[in-house]
Amino acid sequence: MAVHPRVRTLAQTFLAHADRTSPGLVEGLYLTGSVALGDFRPHASDVDFVVVTSRRTGTRENDLLRQAHARTRAETPRPQFDGIHVTWDDLTRDPAACGPVPSVTGGRFRVRSGGDVNPVTWHTLARHGVTVRGPHPLELDVWDERESLRTWSLGSLDEQWRRWREKAGRLVTPRGLAALGSLAPSWSVLSVSRLHFTLKTGEITSKSSAGAYALHAFPERWQRIVNECLRVRRGGAAPSLYESALARRRAALDYIEMVLDDALRPGLATA
């Protein structure tokens, strides 16, 4: 699969630094997220990764990995390079059994985190992962169960996204003010649409494809905000479909609340 030149440069830069600081440690590097799903947008997307080692890393190795990520970020600050460090054995098991692993979130290296250790990452790697180093994902024994994917998606909507909606609903807060921009509404509206798609179909899709799904899945009154979020994701100079940032923010929050209520109604997750 062809990837954007910036993505390829970023991945190779990390490998160069990792191999220099700790030769032989990184045995596999796979790209997931928008890159794997064919929806990478340079102005809006991060590069999500899964680094694979033969065994869990210790304190010294984690320090070297932290250095490799810091040097990569110093040379190539955008797009962000976020992801997890796991073992080959971790990938064969339910991610819930992995526990916290070294990860990078928002450009910050953490020794113990569970943010992207979930069925979505495992499923995306197994079905769509882009290989930078290591065997092709089809050659790996990656754990992948559709029902767990649905269960995790339902929990994400009911916990993470309901909290996000509540905090973003208070205007004079960092999250509420961020929702006045264009990227936060687009990211949030398309993200909850993706999770709704997964509950309905048992499959994973990109944010852009989730927007196309939402245009048909929900009543016509929601098409304006979905089209606005797709416009933002595509980039370009097309004018906003809203007369003000406040109006767009309100429409996005109302849409998210609608999707949460619809997704959590009895029966959807078993459709």
ABEGO torsion letter per residue (X at the ends): XBBBAAAAAAAAAAAAAAAAABBGABABBBBBEAAAAGABBAAABBBBBBBBBABBBBAAAAAAAAAAAAAAAAABAOBBBBEBBBBAAAAABBAAAAEBBBBBBGGBBBABBAAABBAAAAAAAAAABBBABEBBAAABBBBBBAAAAAAAAAAAAAAAAAAAAAAAABABBAAAAAAABAAAAAAAAAAAAAAAAAAAAGBBBBAAAAAAAAAAABBAAAAAAAAAAAAAAAEEABBBABABAAAAAAAAAAAAAAAAAAAABBGAAAX
